Amino acid sequence: MSVPIDEERSLIERAQQGDREAFESLLGRYYDAIYRIAYRWCGNRADAEDVTQNACIKLARSIDGFRFQSAFLTWVHTLVINTAKDWSKARARPTVELDDERDKAQAPDGEDRVYASQVMSHVRALPEREKEALLLVFVEGLTHGETAAVMNCKESTVSWYIHEARKKLQSLLHLERSHG
């Protein structure tokens, strides 16, 4: 998503002033990232679409609150994750599906696909902050520093969340293999 910084800043400022076309242009540039984050959080297309829609509405309502203190994408990540958290709390039911066509095309076949689905199921069951850190670093490709900015914590805290999540995942996956 390499948008020239000046161009992006201009779009954001225009959107903050109520320019609909500027907002739509920003949304077009970031929509895939918004959906991808929502999908990884929710685990199925229907919920991800709902979270994405809610995140877009929140983005429209809160863009005037963006103060250029971080990268816009970092701010968008935070907004989407908070929207997904709110959605999860409202729904209060875990879902595990791998039904998005893009993910099917990228997913491995056979046993590897089942294993990947099981891993994502366990990731979604992790404590919220650990899940958030894992998804941002390993799925979204953010650095620990960028993830810390999204999560509003120290970089060392992100590393700790990831360490704890890995321990839990390794334990769960080891148990599954020994019982499977």
Protein Blocks (a to p, Z undefined) as FASTA:
>chain_A
ZZcfklmmmmmmmmmnopaklmmmmmmmmmmmmmmmmmmmnopaklmmmmmmmmmmmmmm
mmmmpgolacfklmmmmmmmmmmmmmmmmnopacdddfbfklmmmpcehjlmmmmmmmmm
mmmmpcfklmmmmmmmmmnopafklmmmmnopafklmmmmmmmmmmmmmmmmmmmmmmZZ
